């Protein structure tokens, strides 16, 4: 099993060099899939929601890097979320 790598950016670092696209090695994603920026991975909301909630509550900077990314959700979940948003706006 390959070790996952997470690089944290803590400020300016003049020693960090971007990797050339041709030199990038595929990393293994959960479930043995090859991971890269063009790969999509299906995960349950049960798996990802606690992680996103924690990252948001802790104001993790990396989360803002993905704010414009699109996600796919079921139509049912979308309808429930829209109804909940409208409910919250009426209550507030």
Number of C-alpha atoms within 10 A of each C-alpha: 5 8 7 9 7 6 5 8 10 7 6 7 8 6 6 8 7 6 9 7 7 6 7 9 11 10 15 15 14 11 7 10 13 14 15 13 5 6 9 11 12 6 9 9 11 8 9 10 11 11 12 14 11 11 15 14 9 9 11 12 13 12 11 12 9 9 8 7 7 7 6 7 10 7 9 9 10 12 11 11 12 12 12 12 11 11 11 10 9 8 6 5
